Amino acid sequence: MQYIHIDSALRRFKRQVFKAGILADVKYHRHFETPIEKRKRKAVVARRTRRFK
């Protein structure tokens, strides 16, 4: 059953992309960001960097 390994690999890849914030970065560059959204994004980034230090 080859597809089971592919499904788990895809799930792991999606999780890593989400944790790295790649999709959020793409979304940020795609449209105008309001000041509230910018503040929220910066808070999330700060939280992420504090957790990994």
C-alpha positions as CSV (number, residue, x, y, z in Angstrom):
1,M,0.0,0.0,0.0
2,Q,2.2,2.8,-1.3
3,Y,-0.4,5.5,-0.9
4,I,-0.4,5.2,2.9
5,H,3.3,6.4,3.0
6,I,2.5,9.2,0.6
7,D,-0.4,10.4,2.8
8,S,1.7,10.4,6.0
9,A,4.5,12.2,4.2
10,L,2.1,14.8,2.8
11,R,0.6,15.3,6.3
12,R,4.1,15.8,7.8
13,F,5.0,18.3,5.0
14,K,1.9,20.3,5.6
15,R,2.6,20.4,9.3
16,Q,6.2,21.6,8.7
17,V,5.0,24.3,6.2
18,F,2.4,25.5,8.7
19,K,4.9,25.6,11.6
20,A,7.5,27.5,9.5
21,G,4.9,30.1,8.7
22,I,5.4,29.9,4.9
23,L,1.7,30.0,4.0
24,A,1.2,33.0,6.3
25,D,4.1,34.7,4.6
26,V,2.6,34.1,1.2
27,K,-0.8,35.4,2.4
28,Y,0.9,38.5,3.8
29,H,2.6,39.3,0.4
30,R,-0.6,38.7,-1.6
31,H,-2.8,41.5,-0.2
32,F,-2.8,44.7,1.8
33,E,-2.4,44.0,5.6
34,T,-4.3,46.2,8.1
35,P,-2.5,47.4,11.2
36,I,-4.4,45.0,13.4
37,E,-3.4,42.0,11.2
38,K,0.2,43.3,11.2
39,R,0.2,43.5,15.0
40,K,-1.3,39.9,15.3
41,R,1.3,38.5,12.9
42,K,4.2,40.2,14.7
43,A,2.9,38.8,18.0
44,V,2.8,35.2,16.5
45,V,6.3,35.6,15.2
46,A,7.5,36.8,18.6
47,R,5.9,33.9,20.3
48,R,7.4,31.5,17.8
49,T,10.9,32.9,18.2
50,R,10.6,32.9,22.1
51,R,9.6,29.2,22.0
52,F,12.6,28.1,20.0
53,K,15.3,30.0,21.8
